[in-house]
Structures are given as C-alpha cells and as structure tokens.
Amino acid sequence: MKLFIRLLALCLLSAHGLSTTSVLITGAGGKTGRLVFEKLNKMDGYTPIGMVRSPKKMKMLKKMGAGDDQVVMGDIFDADALQGAMKGCEALIVVTSAVPVLLKRSLFKMMGKKLLGKEVGRPQFKWSAKDGFPEKVDFEGQLLQFKAAKAAGVEKVIVVSSMGGTQDDNFLNSIGKKEDGSEGDILKWKRKAEEELIVSGMKYAIIHPGGLTDKPAKSRKLVIDVDDKLLERKKRSIYRGDVATLCLAALKAEESFALDVISEEVEDGDEGLQSAALALGEFLDKGVSYKY
C-alpha cells in the first residue's frame, strides 16, 4: 500500500505528456474557489474552467492567468449556463455555498450585555440576499449542478463542504435561522446534497474542511478523519490553500470518498501537493467510510 501512496504522489506531480483534462470549478470567484483555480491552472495535464457571476470576478481570474476560454460567466440556477459550462469537462469541483453576513447590531448588543455583566452570547448573522439561503444554494443549487454534470458525462464531482454535518445542534445550523425554522440548517442541507451525490452514479470526493483561514502556518500537515471526530480537537482549522491542494489530490484518486480535514502545525510539515497526496493515500488505505 505504501508503494501506491508514493505512486499517487508522483503521478500528481508529473503529468507531462498526458492529454489535458478539463475541470469546471463553480464558485471560482470565492476565496477558496479562486485558490482551487489558481493551483489547478499551474498543474500539468489539467485545464481549469472557472464559473463566476460577475465581470469583476471574471477579470480577477484573468489577472491570475486564466485564458479567455477558461472563464465563463453564469449562475448555477441557469440550466443553459450550467450545460454550456459543463460541455467537454471530465470533472466538476463545487465550491459554491450560501454566504453568511454579520448583523452589526448584534455586536452592539453583545457589548451592552458585557457591560451589564450578562452572558454575552454569540453574534448574529443573516444570509446574503445576493447568494441566497442554504436550502436554495447548498441543496437545490448543488443538485442542479450534479444533474447537469451527469447529463454532460462528467466522470467525477468534488464538493467542498463543511465539518459538522453529523451534529444537528451545531452552531452553524442556527445561522440565519428564522423563528419559524426556515432559512437555517446549512449543514443539514449540505449533507442532504452529499447524500444525493453519493447515489448519483458518478465518482465523488466530499471534503469537509474545518474552520477556514486565510493565512497558513509556516509548517503544517493535513490531518484527515471521518464523522466529525476532528471537532473534538481544540484546534480544528485549515488554510484555504490546503483545501484547494487536497481538491487537486482528489482528482487523481480512483476511489470515491468523504472525509474531514484540518491542518496541524508541525516542525517538519510540507504544505505541497505531494504532501496532500500522501495524506489522502494514507487515509484511503485505511478503508474508513463516512457514515451517512
């Protein structure tokens, strides 16, 4: 098995001479999506195609080195746009998600409670009107992408999701939830979409990262597990770039899988693609399955 792990890492790093594989990345204008695009664009053997919703995001990807034919503008709820973007692609990486917006007035309420010696509680959020709420984006939107992918003959779908899906009482499920119970439960809706992908007949990779950070530790390694066991740790965050790198490693894996991942600061860590491939290979060799 160790030989397989080494070969997987080497295969990822040396794709010279192979035919190019087109990969559609939805949500390519977001913080994580743009890193997926940027890293894949530098990887031999692959042609990333970023799907964005605005000219501003399109311009941003082109500044990062995208060619005119590597960026498409469209919405995941536009069937024609999805169909056109999927044409000729062999893989799909989904980095779309509902986006929470902080309610600033909740911060003032927290400050007032603190001054009065009361329990401060948590800040409150709503969902971005532009992006939509979880049921719409993380469930219906993903299902539309899966349907379009299957119709276009896409062989593999990689979804960047979130840890916490096994916990109904996870704080993230309360974000943006109204008194009638609507518009919340982001992790529940993500999980429902994942379940649909699993039975779709396409190969899949479902990645549940911990808390996303914009700055990496200087030296780190990936820690992979299943079923939200990593949430028991005190530190459970991961640099967005490491999530993007793991997406690249997942493209080469033959197996379908779901996993949780965080990054751990170590003295002799390596944040590169080979390190991600090794971590993924070791996880797959264990034969551990996510419980749905």
KOLMIKOL-350454 format. One record per residue (C-alpha): x, y, z; residue in three letters. Coordinates in pm, 1 decimal. Layout:
+----------+----------+----------+------+
!       c1 !       c2 !       c3 ! resn !
+----------+----------+----------+------+
!        X !        Y !        Z !  ala !
...
+----------+----------+----------+------+
//
This chain:
+----------+----------+----------+------+
!       c1 !       c2 !       c3 ! resn !
+----------+----------+----------+------+
!      0.0 !      0.0 !      0.0 !  met !
!    288.9 !    237.3 !     73.8 !  lys !
!    400.8 !    192.1 !   -286.3 !  leu !
!     54.5 !    302.6 !   -403.3 !  phe !
!     81.5 !    616.9 !   -190.2 !  ile !
!    419.3 !    708.2 !   -341.1 !  arg !
!    295.9 !    642.3 !   -693.7 !  leu !
!    -13.3 !    856.2 !   -635.3 !  leu !
!    200.8 !   1147.0 !   -520.6 !  ala !
!    441.1 !   1111.9 !   -812.7 !  leu !
!    156.6 !   1080.3 !  -1062.4 !  cys !
!     10.6 !   1406.7 !   -937.5 !  leu !
!    339.4 !   1584.9 !   -976.7 !  leu !
!    437.0 !   1457.3 !  -1320.0 !  ser !
!    155.0 !   1469.1 !  -1571.7 !  ala !
!    372.5 !   1574.9 !  -1865.9 !  his !
!    269.9 !   1423.7 !  -2196.4 !  gly !
!    -79.5 !   1332.0 !  -2085.5 !  leu !
!   -392.8 !   1459.8 !  -2255.1 !  ser !
!   -544.2 !   1761.8 !  -2086.9 !  thr !
!   -843.9 !   1711.0 !  -1858.4 !  thr !
!  -1096.1 !   1995.8 !  -1841.4 !  ser !
!  -1231.0 !   2068.5 !  -1493.5 !  val !
!  -1518.9 !   2306.9 !  -1421.5 !  leu !
!  -1491.3 !   2496.1 !  -1091.8 !  ile !
!  -1815.0 !   2656.9 !   -972.9 !  thr !
!  -1776.4 !   2928.0 !   -711.7 !  gly !
!  -1438.2 !   3008.8 !   -865.7 !  ala !
!  -1471.9 !   3373.5 !   -767.6 !  gly !
!  -1477.8 !   3299.8 !   -393.7 !  gly !
!  -1179.2 !   3288.8 !   -159.1 !  lys !
!  -1139.2 !   2911.8 !   -174.3 !  thr !
!  -1260.9 !   2868.6 !   -531.4 !  gly !
!  -1005.0 !   3108.3 !   -674.5 !  arg !
!   -724.9 !   2917.5 !   -497.7 !  leu !
!   -851.7 !   2591.5 !   -647.7 !  val !
!   -846.2 !   2756.2 !   -991.0 !  phe !
!   -502.5 !   2911.7 !   -943.9 !  glu !
!   -339.5 !   2589.3 !   -823.9 !  lys !
!   -502.8 !   2371.9 !  -1089.6 !  leu !
!   -403.0 !   2619.5 !  -1360.8 !  asn !
!    -39.1 !   2560.5 !  -1266.5 !  lys !
!    -75.1 !   2182.1 !  -1275.7 !  met !
!     24.3 !   1994.9 !  -1591.3 !  asp !
!   -243.7 !   1787.2 !  -1758.8 !  gly !
!   -542.3 !   1993.6 !  -1646.0 !  tyr !
!   -735.2 !   2289.7 !  -1781.8 !  thr !
!   -949.4 !   2459.4 !  -1516.5 !  pro !
!  -1259.7 !   2648.4 !  -1623.7 !  ile !
!  -1387.8 !   2891.0 !  -1363.0 !  gly !
!  -1757.2 !   2974.8 !  -1343.0 !  met !
!  -1826.8 !   3318.0 !  -1192.0 !  val !
!  -2126.0 !   3550.1 !  -1168.9 !  arg !
!  -1981.7 !   3893.2 !  -1236.0 !  ser !
!  -1742.6 !   4071.9 !  -1474.2 !  pro !
!  -1538.5 !   4172.6 !  -1168.0 !  lys !
!  -1475.3 !   3809.6 !  -1073.7 !  lys !
!  -1402.0 !   3723.8 !  -1436.2 !  met !
!  -1141.5 !   3998.1 !  -1451.9 !  lys !
!   -988.9 !   3872.1 !  -1127.6 !  met !
!   -937.4 !   3519.7 !  -1264.7 !  leu !
!   -784.5 !   3656.9 !  -1583.2 !  lys !
!   -536.0 !   3853.3 !  -1373.3 !  lys !
!   -444.7 !   3521.2 !  -1213.4 !  met !
!   -354.1 !   3378.9 !  -1553.1 !  gly !
!   -683.5 !   3246.4 !  -1687.7 !  ala !
!   -724.6 !   3246.5 !  -2064.4 !  gly !
!  -1034.3 !   3386.9 !  -2233.2 !  asp !
!  -1170.4 !   3034.6 !  -2274.8 !  asp !
!  -1106.3 !   2945.9 !  -1909.5 !  gln !
!  -1368.1 !   3171.4 !  -1752.8 !  val !
!  -1743.0 !   3156.5 !  -1803.9 !  val !
!  -1997.8 !   3389.0 !  -1651.0 !  met !
!  -2322.3 !   3237.1 !  -1533.1 !  gly !
!  -2538.8 !   3131.1 !  -1242.0 !  asp !
!  -2576.2 !   2777.7 !  -1107.8 !  ile !
!  -2955.0 !   2823.6 !  -1127.1 !  phe !
!  -2933.5 !   2890.5 !  -1500.8 !  asp !
!  -2965.9 !   2547.3 !  -1663.6 !  ala !
!  -2840.0 !   2668.5 !  -2001.5 !  asp !
!  -2534.7 !   2834.4 !  -1845.7 !  ala !
!  -2453.0 !   2519.1 !  -1649.5 !  leu !
!  -2497.0 !   2297.2 !  -1953.2 !  gln !
!  -2269.3 !   2516.8 !  -2160.5 !  gly !
!  -2003.0 !   2536.0 !  -1891.4 !  ala !
!  -2003.4 !   2158.2 !  -1837.2 !  met !
!  -1956.2 !   2076.1 !  -2205.6 !  lys !
!  -1634.7 !   1882.6 !  -2257.1 !  gly !
!  -1547.9 !   1870.0 !  -1887.0 !  cys !
!  -1447.1 !   1543.6 !  -1722.3 !  glu !
!  -1462.6 !   1668.6 !  -1364.0 !  ala !
!  -1653.0 !   1923.7 !  -1157.6 !  leu !
!  -1532.0 !   2092.3 !   -838.8 !  ile !
!  -1816.0 !   2253.4 !   -642.6 !  val !
!  -1708.2 !   2543.7 !   -421.9 !  val !
!  -2045.0 !   2721.4 !   -405.6 !  thr !
!  -2215.9 !   2794.9 !    -74.3 !  ser !
!  -2462.1 !   3025.7 !     94.9 !  ala !
!  -2273.4 !   3321.3 !    244.9 !  val !
!  -2348.3 !   3449.1 !    597.6 !  pro !
!  -2344.3 !   3823.6 !    663.5 !  val !
!  -2274.6 !   3956.2 !   1013.3 !  leu !
!  -2550.6 !   4166.0 !   1171.4 !  leu !
!  -2353.1 !   4455.1 !   1316.6 !  lys !
!  -2626.5 !   4543.5 !   1562.7 !  arg !
!  -2571.5 !   4208.4 !   1732.0 !  ser !
!  -2218.1 !   4319.8 !   1820.6 !  leu !
!  -2354.5 !   4626.2 !   1999.6 !  phe !
!  -2597.0 !   4404.0 !   2189.8 !  lys !
!  -2307.6 !   4181.7 !   2294.0 !  met !
!  -2107.8 !   4482.4 !   2413.0 !  met !
!  -2405.1 !   4605.7 !   2614.5 !  gly !
!  -2452.4 !   4267.7 !   2781.0 !  lys !
!  -2083.9 !   4254.6 !   2866.5 !  lys !
!  -2100.0 !   4595.9 !   3033.7 !  leu !
!  -2400.4 !   4479.1 !   3237.0 !  leu !
!  -2221.2 !   4163.6 !   3340.7 !  gly !
!  -2460.7 !   3939.5 !   3149.6 !  lys !
!  -2384.2 !   3639.9 !   2931.5 !  glu !
!  -2262.1 !   3780.0 !   2601.3 !  val !
!  -2376.8 !   3500.9 !   2368.9 !  gly !
!  -2285.5 !   3480.1 !   2000.5 !  arg !
!  -2303.1 !   3732.5 !   1715.7 !  pro !
!  -2599.0 !   3701.4 !   1479.3 !  gln !
!  -2595.6 !   3654.2 !   1103.6 !  phe !
!  -2827.8 !   3665.1 !    806.7 !  lys !
!  -2783.5 !   3518.8 !    461.7 !  trp !
!  -2661.6 !   3731.1 !    174.9 !  ser !
!  -2960.7 !   3831.1 !    -37.9 !  ala !
!  -2737.1 !   3805.3 !   -343.6 !  lys !
!  -2622.4 !   3449.9 !   -273.1 !  asp !
!  -2934.8 !   3302.2 !   -114.0 !  gly !
!  -3004.5 !   3081.7 !    188.2 !  phe !
!  -2883.2 !   2722.8 !    246.4 !  pro !
!  -3180.2 !   2524.2 !    117.9 !  glu !
!  -3164.6 !   2718.2 !   -208.5 !  lys !
!  -2787.3 !   2727.1 !   -259.1 !  val !
!  -2642.2 !   2429.8 !    -73.8 !  asp !
!  -2917.6 !   2182.7 !   -159.7 !  phe !
!  -3112.9 !   2286.7 !   -467.6 !  glu !
!  -2812.8 !   2459.0 !   -625.3 !  gly !
!  -2588.0 !   2159.1 !   -577.3 !  gln !
!  -2849.5 !   1918.1 !   -710.3 !  leu !
!  -2877.6 !   2127.0 !  -1026.2 !  leu !
!  -2500.9 !   2105.2 !  -1067.6 !  gln !
!  -2499.5 !   1727.9 !  -1016.3 !  phe !
!  -2781.5 !   1685.9 !  -1268.0 !  lys !
!  -2601.9 !   1897.7 !  -1528.2 !  ala !
!  -2276.0 !   1714.1 !  -1464.5 !  ala !
!  -2431.1 !   1372.8 !  -1517.1 !  lys !
!  -2609.0 !   1486.7 !  -1833.7 !  ala !
!  -2278.8 !   1620.9 !  -1969.2 !  ala !
!  -2094.2 !   1296.0 !  -1899.1 !  gly !
!  -1879.2 !   1436.7 !  -1618.4 !  val !
!  -1695.8 !   1145.9 !  -1457.2 !  glu !
!  -1613.1 !   1288.1 !  -1114.3 !  lys !
!  -1757.0 !   1550.5 !   -879.8 !  val !
!  -1561.1 !   1702.3 !   -592.2 !  ile !
!  -1756.3 !   1900.1 !   -332.9 !  val !
!  -1601.8 !   2136.7 !    -79.9 !  val !
!  -1847.5 !   2115.0 !    208.5 !  ser !
!  -1802.3 !   2168.7 !    583.8 !  ser !
!  -1748.2 !   1969.8 !    900.9 !  met !
!  -2035.2 !   1939.0 !   1148.0 !  gly !
!  -2289.3 !   1760.7 !    930.4 !  gly !
!  -2339.2 !   1482.0 !   1185.4 !  thr !
!  -2433.5 !   1734.1 !   1456.2 !  gln !
!  -2790.3 !   1864.9 !   1438.0 !  asp !
!  -2713.8 !   2112.8 !   1717.9 !  asp !
!  -2400.3 !   2253.9 !   1553.7 !  asn !
!  -2388.5 !   2634.5 !   1581.6 !  phe !
!  -2364.6 !   2674.5 !   1205.0 !  leu !
!  -2717.2 !   2534.1 !   1170.0 !  asn !
!  -2850.4 !   2827.9 !   1373.1 !  ser !
!  -2700.6 !   3093.7 !   1145.9 !  ile !
!  -2968.5 !   3294.9 !    968.6 !  gly !
!  -3247.8 !   3072.7 !   1100.4 !  lys !
!  -3582.3 !   3249.6 !   1138.3 !  lys !
!  -3828.9 !   3193.4 !   1420.8 !  glu !
!  -4033.4 !   2961.3 !   1200.0 !  asp !
!  -3723.4 !   2745.1 !   1146.4 !  gly !
!  -3669.7 !   2844.2 !    783.9 !  ser !
!  -3353.2 !   2965.1 !    609.3 !  glu !
!  -3111.8 !   2797.9 !    851.8 !  gly !
!  -2963.9 !   2448.1 !    886.0 !  asp !
!  -2680.7 !   2496.8 !    640.5 !  ile !
!  -2500.7 !   2178.8 !    747.1 !  leu !
!  -2818.9 !   1973.1 !    719.5 !  lys !
!  -2881.0 !   2095.7 !    365.1 !  trp !
!  -2519.9 !   2035.6 !    265.9 !  lys !
!  -2545.6 !   1681.7 !    399.0 !  arg !
!  -2868.3 !   1616.9 !    207.6 !  lys !
!  -2694.5 !   1725.5 !   -112.1 !  ala !
!  -2398.9 !   1499.3 !    -34.4 !  glu !
!  -2632.8 !   1203.2 !      6.3 !  glu !
!  -2777.8 !   1273.2 !   -338.7 !  glu !
!  -2430.1 !   1286.8 !   -491.6 !  leu !
!  -2334.3 !    954.2 !   -334.6 !  ile !
!  -2622.4 !    774.8 !   -509.3 !  val !
!  -2584.3 !    966.0 !   -837.8 !  ser !
!  -2367.9 !    703.1 !  -1003.9 !  gly !
!  -2078.2 !    945.1 !  -1058.2 !  met !
!  -1744.1 !    915.8 !   -882.8 !  lys !
!  -1722.9 !   1164.8 !   -598.8 !  tyr !
!  -1498.6 !   1322.7 !   -338.1 !  ala !
!  -1661.5 !   1510.1 !    -49.9 !  ile !
!  -1425.2 !   1726.1 !    152.2 !  ile !
!  -1535.9 !   1861.8 !    491.2 !  his !
!  -1277.7 !   2121.8 !    599.4 !  pro !
!  -1259.7 !   2267.7 !    948.3 !  gly !
!  -1270.4 !   2642.8 !   1007.0 !  gly !
!  -1123.6 !   2815.3 !    702.4 !  leu !
!   -833.2 !   3056.1 !    749.9 !  thr !
!   -678.1 !   3298.1 !    502.4 !  asp !
!   -321.7 !   3267.5 !    634.0 !  lys !
!   -128.5 !   2940.3 !    664.0 !  pro !
!    101.4 !   2827.1 !    942.1 !  ala !
!    464.1 !   2819.5 !    828.5 !  lys !
!    496.0 !   2441.8 !    863.2 !  ser !
!    196.9 !   2209.6 !    877.6 !  arg !
!     47.9 !   1875.8 !    778.9 !  lys !
!   -302.0 !   1761.4 !    692.0 !  leu !
!   -498.5 !   1557.3 !    945.5 !  val !
!   -781.4 !   1351.5 !    795.5 !  ile !
!  -1063.0 !   1162.3 !    967.4 !  asp !
!  -1438.1 !   1099.9 !    936.8 !  val !
!  -1770.8 !   1157.2 !   1115.0 !  asp !
!  -1673.0 !   1490.8 !   1275.5 !  asp !
!  -1422.7 !   1330.1 !   1511.5 !  lys !
!  -1184.5 !   1618.8 !   1443.0 !  leu !
!  -1433.4 !   1858.1 !   1605.5 !  leu !
!  -1327.4 !   1709.6 !   1939.1 !  glu !
!   -990.6 !   1882.2 !   1898.2 !  arg !
!   -920.5 !   2224.4 !   2041.9 !  lys !
!   -766.1 !   2347.0 !   1716.6 !  lys !
!   -960.8 !   2243.7 !   1408.0 !  arg !
!   -890.3 !   2497.5 !   1136.8 !  ser !
!   -733.2 !   2470.7 !    794.0 !  ile !
!   -582.5 !   2713.4 !    545.9 !  tyr !
!   -797.6 !   2761.2 !    235.1 !  arg !
!   -499.1 !   2686.7 !     15.6 !  gly !
!   -460.9 !   2344.4 !    176.5 !  asp !
!   -824.6 !   2266.5 !     95.9 !  val !
!   -756.6 !   2366.6 !   -263.8 !  ala !
!   -449.2 !   2143.5 !   -274.9 !  thr !
!   -649.8 !   1849.9 !   -140.2 !  leu !
!   -903.7 !   1904.5 !   -419.8 !  cys !
!   -620.7 !   1859.5 !   -669.3 !  leu !
!   -509.3 !   1538.8 !   -499.1 !  ala !
!   -869.0 !   1412.7 !   -501.8 !  ala !
!   -884.2 !   1447.5 !   -880.2 !  leu !
!   -639.6 !   1158.4 !   -917.9 !  lys !
!   -788.2 !    922.4 !   -659.0 !  ala !
!   -969.0 !    625.2 !   -810.2 !  glu !
!  -1195.0 !    569.5 !   -509.6 !  glu !
!  -1498.1 !    773.6 !   -414.6 !  ser !
!  -1478.3 !    904.5 !    -59.9 !  phe !
!  -1591.1 !   1156.3 !    200.9 !  ala !
!  -1359.2 !   1292.7 !    468.1 !  leu !
!  -1298.1 !   1563.2 !    726.5 !  asp !
!   -972.9 !   1758.6 !    719.4 !  val !
!   -782.2 !   2012.5 !    926.2 !  ile !
!   -420.0 !   2124.2 !    924.5 !  ser !
!   -186.2 !   2078.6 !   1217.6 !  glu !
!    121.5 !   2291.0 !   1280.6 !  glu !
!    436.2 !   2078.8 !   1296.3 !  val !
!    810.2 !   2140.3 !   1273.5 !  glu !
!    874.1 !   1941.8 !    956.0 !  asp !
!    549.0 !   1988.1 !    768.4 !  gly !
!    505.1 !   2026.8 !    393.7 !  asp !
!    205.9 !   2208.4 !    250.3 !  glu !
!    269.4 !   2097.5 !   -107.0 !  gly !
!     71.2 !   1877.6 !   -342.8 !  leu !
!    284.4 !   1572.0 !   -273.7 !  gln !
!    213.2 !   1604.1 !     99.4 !  ser !
!   -162.8 !   1625.5 !     33.4 !  ala !
!   -144.4 !   1320.5 !   -193.3 !  ala !
!     38.9 !   1124.5 !     74.3 !  leu !
!   -213.1 !   1222.3 !    342.5 !  ala !
!   -503.0 !   1126.2 !    115.6 !  leu !
!   -337.3 !    799.7 !     15.4 !  gly !
!   -280.2 !    702.4 !    377.9 !  glu !
!   -643.9 !    778.5 !    456.9 !  phe !
!   -774.4 !    575.4 !    163.7 !  leu !
!   -552.0 !    281.7 !    256.3 !  asp !
!   -726.7 !    262.2 !    594.0 !  lys !
!  -1055.3 !    183.1 !    419.7 !  gly !
!  -1253.9 !    407.3 !    653.9 !  val !
!  -1601.9 !    510.0 !    537.3 !  ser !
!  -1806.2 !    814.5 !    630.3 !  tyr !
!  -2140.2 !    733.8 !    795.0 !  lys !
!  -2444.7 !    878.3 !    618.6 !  tyr !
+----------+----------+----------+------+
//
